[in-house]
Amino acid sequence: MLYEASLMGFLRTILIILLVYYGAKILTRLFAPYLLKYLSKKAERRFGGQFGGFQQQPPKTRKEGEVTIDKVPNQNTSSNKEVGEYVDYEEID
């Protein structure tokens, strides 16, 4: 089959392309808020599940003057003595 190019076929193709473009643009403006709301709630649920243990905990009642240590610092930390000596410098103008 051999088709012949015509002006009407070209105009019809351009019209279809424009209709699809503007139709997608209108539908995007209508449904974008719903899509964004859905995605934000989904992300909120995902992040809420990961950080569920860190939600607000009721404050513990303590007596005045009572000291509580939540975490003992690691005593195995040591500085590297082979690094060198600190040398102060002066800027030259």
N, CA, C and O atoms as a printed pandas DataFrame, in Angstrom:
     atom_number atom_name residue_name chain_id  residue_number  x_coord  y_coord  z_coord
0              1         N          MET        A               1    0.832   -1.183    0.000
1              2        CA          MET        A               1    0.000    0.000    0.000
2              3         C          MET        A               1    0.871    1.239    0.000
3              4         O          MET        A               1    1.866    1.318    0.720
4              5         N          LEU        A               2    0.509    2.143   -0.766
5              6        CA          LEU        A               2    1.250    3.383   -0.871
6              7         C          LEU        A               2    0.306    4.514   -0.523
7              8         O          LEU        A               2   -0.723    4.723   -1.167
8              9         N          TYR        A               3    0.697    5.250    0.538
9             10        CA          TYR        A               3   -0.129    6.373    0.958
10            11         C          TYR        A               3    0.469    7.658    0.429
11            12         O          TYR        A               3    1.686    7.816    0.330
12            13         N          GLU        A               4   -0.409    8.551    0.099
13            14        CA          GLU        A               4    0.031    9.826   -0.427
14            15         C          GLU        A               4   -0.130   10.875    0.665
15            16         O          GLU        A               4   -1.176   10.927    1.312
16            17         N          ALA        A               5    0.870   11.703    0.882
17            18        CA          ALA        A               5    0.806   12.748    1.889
18            19         C          ALA        A               5   -0.141   13.833    1.432
19            20         O          ALA        A               5   -0.096   14.287    0.288
20            21         N          SER        A               6   -0.998   14.239    2.349
21            22        CA          SER        A               6   -1.933   15.292    2.002
22            23         C          SER        A               6   -1.961   16.340    3.107
23            24         O          SER        A               6   -1.557   16.080    4.240
24            25         N          LEU        A               7   -2.427   17.484    2.768
25            26        CA          LEU        A               7   -2.506   18.575    3.740
26            27         C          LEU        A               7   -3.526   18.252    4.823
27            28         O          LEU        A               7   -3.303   18.600    5.983
28            29         N          MET        A               8   -4.610   17.617    4.498
29            30        CA          MET        A               8   -5.643   17.273    5.479
30            31         C          MET        A               8   -5.115   16.240    6.484
31            32         O          MET        A               8   -5.406   16.339    7.676
32            33         N          GLY        A               9   -4.362   15.275    6.026
33            34        CA          GLY        A               9   -3.779   14.292    6.927
34            35         C          GLY        A               9   -2.784   14.925    7.886
35            36         O          GLY        A               9   -2.735   14.576    9.066
36            37         N          PHE        A              10   -1.992   15.858    7.371
37            38        CA          PHE        A              10   -1.021   16.570    8.205
38            39         C          PHE        A              10   -1.733   17.410    9.272
39            40         O          PHE        A              10   -1.351   17.383   10.442
40            41         N          LEU        A              11   -2.754   18.144    8.873
41            42        CA          LEU        A              11   -3.509   18.970    9.822
42            43         C          LEU        A              11   -4.221   18.105   10.864
43            44         O          LEU        A              11   -4.298   18.470   12.037
44            45         N          ARG        A              12   -4.728   16.980   10.434
45            46        CA          ARG        A              12   -5.405   16.065   11.357
46            47         C          ARG        A              12   -4.410   15.530   12.395
47            48         O          ARG        A              12   -4.752   15.414   13.571
48            49         N          THR        A              13   -3.198   15.208   11.974
49            50        CA          THR        A              13   -2.161   14.722   12.891
50            51         C          THR        A              13   -1.779   15.804   13.891
51            52         O          THR        A              13   -1.651   15.529   15.084
52            53         N          ILE        A              14   -1.597   17.030   13.416
53            54        CA          ILE        A              14   -1.267   18.144   14.303
54            55         C          ILE        A              14   -2.397   18.379   15.299
55            56         O          ILE        A              14   -2.135   18.633   16.474
56            57         N          LEU        A              15   -3.632   18.301   14.857
57            58        CA          LEU        A              15   -4.786   18.496   15.732
58            59         C          LEU        A              15   -4.839   17.410   16.807
59            60         O          LEU        A              15   -5.124   17.710   17.967
60            61         N          ILE        A              16   -4.574   16.182   16.451
61            62        CA          ILE        A              16   -4.580   15.085   17.428
62            63         C          ILE        A              16   -3.471   15.289   18.462
63            64         O          ILE        A              16   -3.689   15.083   19.656
64            65         N          ILE        A              17   -2.296   15.689   18.012
65            66        CA          ILE        A              17   -1.184   15.931   18.932
66            67         C          ILE        A              17   -1.535   17.050   19.913
67            68         O          ILE        A              17   -1.268   16.931   21.108
68            69         N          LEU        A              18   -2.132   18.135   19.414
69            70        CA          LEU        A              18   -2.517   19.242   20.282
70            71         C          LEU        A              18   -3.596   18.834   21.281
71            72         O          LEU        A              18   -3.546   19.222   22.448
72            73         N          LEU        A              19   -4.573   18.051   20.821
73            74        CA          LEU        A              19   -5.629   17.602   21.721
74            75         C          LEU        A              19   -5.076   16.709   22.834
75            76         O          LEU        A              19   -5.474   16.834   23.992
76            77         N          VAL        A              20   -4.171   15.822   22.483
77            78        CA          VAL        A              20   -3.565   14.949   23.485
78            79         C          VAL        A              20   -2.749   15.779   24.478
79            80         O          VAL        A              20   -2.809   15.539   25.684
80            81         N          TYR        A              21   -1.985   16.754   23.974
81            82        CA          TYR        A              21   -1.145   17.592   24.837
82            83         C          TYR        A              21   -2.001   18.394   25.827
83            84         O          TYR        A              21   -1.753   18.359   27.033
84            85         N          TYR        A              22   -3.002   19.111   25.319
85            86        CA          TYR        A              22   -3.826   19.931   26.192
86            87         C          TYR        A              22   -4.723   19.086   27.096
87            88         O          TYR        A              22   -5.024   19.481   28.222
88            89         N          GLY        A              23   -5.149   17.925   26.599
89            90        CA          GLY        A              23   -5.932   17.029   27.459
90            91         C          GLY        A              23   -5.102   16.516   28.630
91            92         O          GLY        A              23   -5.587   16.458   29.760
92            93         N          ALA        A              24   -3.859   16.145   28.361
93            94        CA          ALA        A              24   -2.974   15.688   29.437
94            95         C          ALA        A              24   -2.685   16.821   30.411
95            96         O          ALA        A              24   -2.600   16.598   31.619
96            97         N          LYS        A              25   -2.536   18.021   29.898
97            98        CA          LYS        A              25   -2.274   19.185   30.744
98            99         C          LYS        A              25   -3.458   19.456   31.684
99           100         O          LYS        A              25   -3.255   19.727   32.868
100          101         N          ILE        A              26   -4.658   19.386   31.178
101          102        CA          ILE        A              26   -5.853   19.621   31.992
102          103         C          ILE        A              26   -6.028   18.509   33.023
103          104         O          ILE        A              26   -6.321   18.779   34.188
104          105         N          LEU        A              27   -5.850   17.267   32.599
105          106        CA          LEU        A              27   -5.987   16.147   33.535
106          107         C          LEU        A              27   -4.921   16.194   34.627
107          108         O          LEU        A              27   -5.184   15.831   35.774
108          109         N          THR        A              28   -3.732   16.636   34.271
109          110        CA          THR        A              28   -2.667   16.759   35.264
110          111         C          THR        A              28   -3.040   17.796   36.322
111          112         O          THR        A              28   -2.829   17.572   37.514
112          113         N          ARG        A              29   -3.587   18.913   35.896
113          114        CA          ARG        A              29   -3.991   19.943   36.857
114          115         C          ARG        A              29   -5.148   19.475   37.734
115          116         O          ARG        A              29   -5.264   19.901   38.883
116          117         N          LEU        A              30   -5.989   18.618   37.214
117          118        CA          LEU        A              30   -7.114   18.122   38.017
118          119         C          LEU        A              30   -6.671   17.075   39.032
119          120         O          LEU        A              30   -7.112   17.098   40.181
120          121         N          PHE        A              31   -5.803   16.159   38.614
121          122        CA          PHE        A              31   -5.461   15.023   39.466
122          123         C          PHE        A              31   -4.149   15.157   40.223
123          124         O          PHE        A              31   -3.856   14.320   41.077
124          125         N          ALA        A              32   -3.348   16.177   39.939
125          126        CA          ALA        A              32   -2.062   16.347   40.629
126          127         C          ALA        A              32   -2.222   16.533   42.137
127          128         O          ALA        A              32   -1.460   15.927   42.890
128          129         N          PRO        A              33   -3.182   17.345   42.622
129          130        CA          PRO        A              33   -3.314   17.483   44.083
130          131         C          PRO        A              33   -3.634   16.166   44.776
131          132         O          PRO        A              33   -3.111   15.895   45.857
132          133         N          TYR        A              34   -4.471   15.357   44.178
133          134        CA          TYR        A              34   -4.814   14.064   44.779
134          135         C          TYR        A              34   -3.609   13.125   44.779
135          136         O          TYR        A              34   -3.373   12.400   45.745
136          137         N          LEU        A              35   -2.858   13.149   43.691
137          138        CA          LEU        A              35   -1.680   12.302   43.592
138          139         C          LEU        A              35   -0.624   12.726   44.618
139          140         O          LEU        A              35   -0.027   11.875   45.277
140          141         N          LEU        A              36   -0.396   14.024   44.754
141          142        CA          LEU        A              36    0.585   14.512   45.729
142          143         C          LEU        A              36    0.149   14.208   47.157
143          144         O          LEU        A              36    0.975   13.863   48.001
144          145         N          LYS        A              37   -1.137   14.335   47.425
145          146        CA          LYS        A              37   -1.642   14.023   48.763
146          147         C          LYS        A              37   -1.443   12.541   49.077
147          148         O          LYS        A              37   -1.051   12.187   50.189
148          149         N          TYR        A              38   -1.711   11.683   48.106
149          150        CA          TYR        A              38   -1.516   10.249   48.288
150          151         C          TYR        A              38   -0.046    9.922   48.535
151          152         O          TYR        A              38    0.279    9.141   49.430
152          153         N          LEU        A              39    0.846   10.524   47.735
153          154        CA          LEU        A              39    2.263   10.242   47.896
154          155         C          LEU        A              39    2.801   10.768   49.219
155          156         O          LEU        A              39    3.658   10.128   49.830
156          157         N          SER        A              40    2.314   11.922   49.675
157          158        CA          SER        A              40    2.798   12.452   50.952
158          159         C          SER        A              40    2.315   11.596   52.114
159          160         O          SER        A              40    3.065   11.383   53.066
160          161         N          LYS        A              41    1.096   11.104   52.063
161          162        CA          LYS        A              41    0.617   10.224   53.137
162          163         C          LYS        A              41    1.374    8.905   53.146
163          164         O          LYS        A              41    1.660    8.354   54.209
164          165         N          LYS        A              42    1.696    8.405   51.969
165          166        CA          LYS        A              42    2.454    7.163   51.879
166          167         C          LYS        A              42    3.856    7.345   52.457
167          168         O          LYS        A              42    4.340    6.481   53.188
168          169         N          ALA        A              43    4.508    8.458   52.138
169          170        CA          ALA        A              43    5.836    8.738   52.683
170          171         C          ALA        A              43    5.767    8.957   54.193
171          172         O          ALA        A              43    6.667    8.541   54.923
172          173         N          GLU        A              44    4.709    9.604   54.661
173          174        CA          GLU        A              44    4.540    9.826   56.100
174          175         C          GLU        A              44    4.398    8.498   56.835
175          176         O          GLU        A              44    4.972    8.319   57.909
176          177         N          ARG        A              45    3.647    7.579   56.270
177          178        CA          ARG        A              45    3.495    6.261   56.901
178          179         C          ARG        A              45    4.825    5.505   56.917
179          180         O          ARG        A              45    5.156    4.848   57.903
180          181         N          ARG        A              46    5.583    5.600   55.825
181          182        CA          ARG        A              46    6.856    4.895   55.746
182          183         C          ARG        A              46    7.844    5.455   56.772
183          184         O          ARG        A              46    8.495    4.695   57.489
184          185         N          PHE        A              47    7.954    6.785   56.841
185          186        CA          PHE        A              47    8.871    7.384   57.791
186          187         C          PHE        A              47    8.377    7.216   59.216
187          188         O          PHE        A              47    9.181    7.076   60.138
188          189         N          GLY        A              48    7.082    7.226   59.405
189          190        CA          GLY        A              48    6.520    7.012   60.737
190          191         C          GLY        A              48    6.812    5.610   61.231
191          192         O          GLY        A              48    7.012    5.413   62.430
192          193         N          GLY        A              49    6.842    4.635   60.346
193          194        CA          GLY        A              49    7.159    3.266   60.733
194          195         C          GLY        A              49    8.619    3.101   61.094
195          196         O          GLY        A              49    8.959    2.316   61.979
196          197         N          GLN        A              50    9.485    3.837   60.414
197          198        CA          GLN        A              50   10.906    3.732   60.711
198          199         C          GLN        A              50   11.249    4.391   62.034
199          200         O          GLN        A              50   12.088    3.891   62.784
200          201         N          PHE        A              51   10.604    5.508   62.319
201          202        CA          PHE        A              51   10.937    6.262   63.511
202          203         C          PHE        A              51    9.840    6.155   64.566
203          204         O          PHE        A              51    9.664    7.066   65.375
204          205         N          GLY        A              52    9.114    5.064   64.560
205          206        CA          GLY        A              52    8.014    4.889   65.501
206          207         C          GLY        A              52    8.466    4.840   66.950
207          208         O          GLY        A              52    7.726    5.275   67.833
208          209         N          GLY        A              53    9.648    4.327   67.220
209          210        CA          GLY        A              53   10.131    4.222   68.589
210          211         C          GLY        A              53   10.598    5.544   69.157
211          212         O          GLY        A              53   10.819    5.652   70.363
212          213         N          PHE        A              54   10.754    6.561   68.309
213          214        CA          PHE        A              54   11.278    7.839   68.759
214          215         C          PHE        A              54   10.183    8.874   68.977
215          216         O          PHE        A              54   10.472   10.063   69.112
216          217         N          GLN        A              55    8.961    8.445   69.012
217          218        CA          GLN        A              55    7.884    9.396   69.228
218          219         C          GLN        A              55    7.925    9.901   70.658
219          220         O          GLN        A              55    8.685    9.400   71.487
220          221         N          GLN        A              56    7.119   10.876   70.931
221          222        CA          GLN        A              56    7.140   11.529   72.232
222          223         C          GLN        A              56    6.878   10.519   73.340
223          224         O          GLN        A              56    5.866    9.818   73.349
224          225         N          GLN        A              57    7.812   10.468   74.261
225          226        CA          GLN        A              57    7.669    9.590   75.402
226          227         C          GLN        A              57    7.327   10.453   76.599
227          228         O          GLN        A              57    7.825   11.572   76.719
228          229         N          PRO        A              58    6.487    9.950   77.482
229          230        CA          PRO        A              58    6.133   10.761   78.644
230          231         C          PRO        A              58    7.367   10.987   79.514
231          232         O          PRO        A              58    8.175   10.076   79.693
232          233         N          PRO        A              59    7.518   12.197   80.056
233          234        CA          PRO        A              59    8.695   12.468   80.876
234          235         C          PRO        A              59    8.669   11.628   82.161
235          236         O          PRO        A              59    7.620   11.420   82.770
236          237         N          LYS        A              60    9.848   11.160   82.545
237          238        CA          LYS        A              60    9.950   10.345   83.742
238          239         C          LYS        A              60    9.959   11.270   84.945
239          240         O          LYS        A              60   10.592   12.325   84.933
240          241         N          THR        A              61    9.261   10.865   85.962
241          242        CA          THR        A              61    9.225   11.695   87.163
242          243         C          THR        A              61   10.482   11.422   87.980
243          244         O          THR        A              61   10.802   10.274   88.290
244          245         N          ARG        A              62   11.181   12.488   88.319
245          246        CA          ARG        A              62   12.404   12.379   89.099
246          247         C          ARG        A              62   12.274   13.297   90.314
247          248         O          ARG        A              62   11.619   14.338   90.281
248          249         N          LYS        A              63   12.912   12.868   91.350
249          250        CA          LYS        A              63   12.942   13.701   92.544
250          251         C          LYS        A              63   13.982   14.788   92.344
251          252         O          LYS        A              63   14.932   14.618   91.580
252          253         N          GLU        A              64   13.801   15.880   93.017
253          254        CA          GLU        A              64   14.728   16.996   92.891
254          255         C          GLU        A              64   16.095   16.601   93.429
255          256         O          GLU        A              64   16.204   16.076   94.538
256          257         N          GLY        A              65   17.131   16.852   92.647
257          258        CA          GLY        A              65   18.487   16.522   93.047
258          259         C          GLY        A              65   18.933   15.127   92.657
259          260         O          GLY        A              65   20.096   14.780   92.861
260          261         N          GLU        A              66   18.043   14.318   92.100
261          262        CA          GLU        A              66   18.401   12.948   91.710
262          263         C          GLU        A              66   19.168   12.995   90.383
263          264         O          GLU        A              66   18.781   13.719   89.466
264          265         N          VAL        A              67   20.248   12.227   90.286
265          266        CA          VAL        A              67   21.068   12.192   89.085
266          267         C          VAL        A              67   20.875   10.846   88.401
267          268         O          VAL        A              67   20.931    9.797   89.042
268          269         N          THR        A              68   20.645   10.889   87.085
269          270        CA          THR        A              68   20.467    9.668   86.309
270          271         C          THR        A              68   21.418    9.715   85.124
271          272         O          THR        A              68   21.472   10.719   84.413
272          273         N          ILE        A              69   22.170    8.640   84.905
273          274        CA          ILE        A              69   23.069    8.540   83.768
274          275         C          ILE        A              69   22.425    7.600   82.764
275          276         O          ILE        A              69   22.232    6.415   83.033
276          277         N          ASP        A              70   22.095    8.152   81.598
277          278        CA          ASP        A              70   21.420    7.355   80.579
278          279         C          ASP        A              70   22.390    6.439   79.839
279          280         O          ASP        A              70   22.046    5.304   79.511
280          281         N          LYS        A              71   23.593    6.925   79.578
281          282        CA          LYS        A              71   24.544    6.139   78.817
282          283         C          LYS        A              71   25.938    6.406   79.357
283          284         O          LYS        A              71   26.329    7.555   79.564
284          285         N          VAL        A              72   26.660    5.362   79.575
285          286        CA          VAL        A              72   28.036    5.491   80.050
286          287         C          VAL        A              72   28.922    5.690   78.829
287          288         O          VAL        A              72   28.828    4.910   77.881
288          289         N          PRO        A              73   29.781    6.709   78.818
289          290        CA          PRO        A              73   30.641    6.921   77.650
290          291         C          PRO        A              73   31.627    5.778   77.469
291          292         O          PRO        A              73   32.035    5.128   78.432
292          293         N          ASN        A              74   31.994    5.549   76.236
293          294        CA          ASN        A              74   32.909    4.465   75.892
294          295         C          ASN        A              74   34.312    4.824   76.369
295          296         O          ASN        A              74   34.831    5.881   76.009
296          297         N          GLN        A              75   34.924    3.977   77.158
297          298        CA          GLN        A              75   36.249    4.240   77.717
298          299         C          GLN        A              75   37.378    3.788   76.796
299          300         O          GLN        A              75   38.545    4.047   77.091
300          301         N          ASN        A              76   37.067    3.134   75.710
301          302        CA          ASN        A              76   38.081    2.593   74.815
302          303         C          ASN        A              76   38.610    3.621   73.817
303          304         O          ASN        A              76   39.472    3.301   72.999
304          305         N          THR        A              77   38.110    4.835   73.877
305          306        CA          THR        A              77   38.578    5.822   72.921
306          307         C          THR        A              77   39.956    6.322   73.334
307          308         O          THR        A              77   40.156    6.741   74.474
308          309         N          SER        A              78   40.873    6.277   72.434
309          310        CA          SER        A              78   42.217    6.762   72.718
310          311         C          SER        A              78   42.686    7.586   71.529
311          312         O          SER        A              78   42.361    7.287   70.380
312          313         N          SER        A              79   43.448    8.618   71.819
313          314        CA          SER        A              79   43.947    9.446   70.742
314          315         C          SER        A              79   45.207    8.820   70.169
315          316         O          SER        A              79   45.918    8.085   70.854
316          317         N          ASN        A              80   45.466    9.109   68.952
317          318        CA          ASN        A              80   46.637    8.579   68.273
318          319         C          ASN        A              80   47.818    9.500   68.588
319          320         O          ASN        A              80   47.853   10.636   68.114
320          321         N          LYS        A              81   48.767    9.037   69.364
321          322        CA          LYS        A              81   49.902    9.845   69.794
322          323         C          LYS        A              81   50.930   10.011   68.677
323          324         O          LYS        A              81   51.814   10.860   68.791
324          325         N          GLU        A              82   50.844    9.242   67.619
325          326        CA          GLU        A              82   51.826    9.293   66.549
326          327         C          GLU        A              82   51.482   10.329   65.485
327          328         O          GLU        A              82   52.197   10.469   64.493
328          329         N          VAL        A              83   50.396   11.045   65.691
329          330        CA          VAL        A              83   49.959   11.993   64.674
330          331         C          VAL        A              83   50.944   13.135   64.562
331          332         O          VAL        A              83   51.281   13.548   63.452
332          333         N          GLY        A              84   51.407   13.650   65.666
333          334        CA          GLY        A              84   52.363   14.748   65.617
334          335         C          GLY        A              84   52.013   15.795   66.646
335          336         O          GLY        A              84   51.150   15.595   67.501
336          337         N          GLU        A              85   52.691   16.900   66.545
337          338        CA          GLU        A              85   52.560   17.968   67.519
338          339         C          GLU        A              85   51.840   19.130   66.857
339          340         O          GLU        A              85   52.047   19.400   65.674
340          341         N          TYR        A              86   50.987   19.826   67.625
341          342        CA          TYR        A              86   50.254   20.959   67.087
342          343         C          TYR        A              86   51.187   22.145   67.010
343          344         O          TYR        A              86   51.862   22.473   67.986
344          345         N          VAL        A              87   51.230   22.789   65.859
345          346        CA          VAL        A              87   52.092   23.956   65.673
346          347         C          VAL        A              87   51.197   25.139   65.358
347          348         O          VAL        A              87   50.441   25.127   64.387
348          349         N          ASP        A              88   51.296   26.164   66.200
349          350        CA          ASP        A              88   50.532   27.365   65.981
350          351         C          ASP        A              88   51.166   28.135   64.821
351          352         O          ASP        A              88   52.377   28.046   64.616
352          353         N          TYR        A              89   50.385   28.873   64.078
353          354        CA          TYR        A              89   50.920   29.593   62.936
354          355         C          TYR        A              89   50.512   31.052   63.014
355          356         O          TYR        A              89   49.561   31.410   63.709
356          357         N          GLU        A              90   51.229   31.873   62.306
357          358        CA          GLU        A              90   50.906   33.285   62.219
358          359         C          GLU        A              90   50.677   33.630   60.758
359          360         O          GLU        A              90   51.362   33.128   59.866
360          361         N          GLU        A              91   49.704   34.493   60.534
361          362        CA          GLU        A              91   49.437   34.915   59.166
362          363         C          GLU        A              91   50.385   36.056   58.809
363          364         O          GLU        A              91   50.639   36.947   59.620
364          365         N          ILE        A              92   50.890   36.016   57.610
365          366        CA          ILE        A              92   51.770   37.064   57.133
366          367         C          ILE        A              92   51.016   37.891   56.123
367          368         O          ILE        A              92   50.488   37.378   55.137
368          369         N          ASP        A              93   50.977   39.191   56.390
369          370        CA          ASP        A              93   50.242   40.093   55.468
370          371         C          ASP        A              93   51.092   40.528   54.322
371          372         O          ASP        A              93   50.632   41.281   53.463
